[in-house]
Structures are given as structure tokens and as C-alpha cells.
């Protein structure tokens, strides 16, 4: 598959206009759009204080079905990796 890189500025919400492409009518192409700033996502630095306030620390502490959270997390990661390779 050949790749052509074009950069453009969106001039009207929800629309992209491209002209002069080297493709013919009926030819199939795939478009992947990447924005310079992800929509609705801005990277912020996660400080130790913000991590502690996030609720992630101790999230599984009261779970009766999880005896060892380290083992449980490893099992979840391994399962996720297997799903990605199928």
C-alpha cells in the first residue's frame, strides 16, 4: 500500500477537502486522520499528589476476590496481551 502524506487545516467543522490526488474513480483508498492536538485530550503531568488523589491507589483494597493485587494485575495484563495478538 502506498502512503501519501498531506497536511491541511480544517476550514469548516467536520469537512476535509482534498484535490489533486493521484487516484482514479472506483479505486479504493484508506484514510487515517491524525490531529496535532488530540480532540478533547491534553497531556497533563501526573504528579504523585494527583495520583494519590485519583483513587487508583488502593482501588482493590476491599475486594474479597483478590488476594494478591500484584498477581491479579499481572494476570490481567497477560490476558490483555493475548487478546491483542488474536
N, C-alpha and C positions, 0 to 999 in steps of 0.2 A: 504494500500500500504506500503510495506517495503522500508526502505531507507538504502542505503549503502553509506558511505562517503569515497571517495578516493581523495587523493591529488596527483597531478603529475605536472611535469614541461614539458612544450611544447618543444619538441626537434626538430620538423620540422614544419614550418609555416602551419597552418591550419589542423594539424593532431593530433589526440589523439589515443594512442594505449592502450587498456585495455585487460588484460588477467586474467584468473583465476576467472572469475565471476561465481557466483552460479546459473546461468540461463541456460535453455535448448533451443535448436534450436526451433524457432517458438514462443517462449514466448515473449510477448510484455512488453517493459520497457519504461520509460520516463527518459530522461536525462536533467538535469538543470546544466548549467555550470556557475560558479561564478569565476571571476578573482580577484586576490588580489588587483590589481590596475585597476580600470575600464579603458577600452580601450578609449583613447582619452580624458578622463576626469580626471582632477586633481583638488582636492578641493583647493580652494583659499579662503582666508578670505575676505569677502566683507566689506570694511571699509565704513564709512559714505561718505568720499570723492569719492570713486569708485561708490557708489550707486548714488550719485548726478550726476556723470559724465556718468552714464549708459544710461540715457534717460528715465528711468522708472518714475522718479519724474516728475509730470506734463504731463504725457503721454496723458491724456484725457482732458487737459485743454481747447482745442479749439473745442472739439466735441459739436455740437449743439444738438445732440440727447440724451446727458447725462446731466441731470440737477443736479443730486446729485451723485458724483462718489462713495461715501461710500455705498449708497443704490444699485447702479449699480453693484459694486463689490460683495456685499452680494448676489444679485440675481444670478450672475454668479457662485459663489461658491455653492449655493444651487442647481442650475441646474447640476453642475458637480457631486455633491454628489448623486443626483438622478440617473444620468447615470451610476454611478459605482455600484449601487445596483440592477440594472435590470438584 
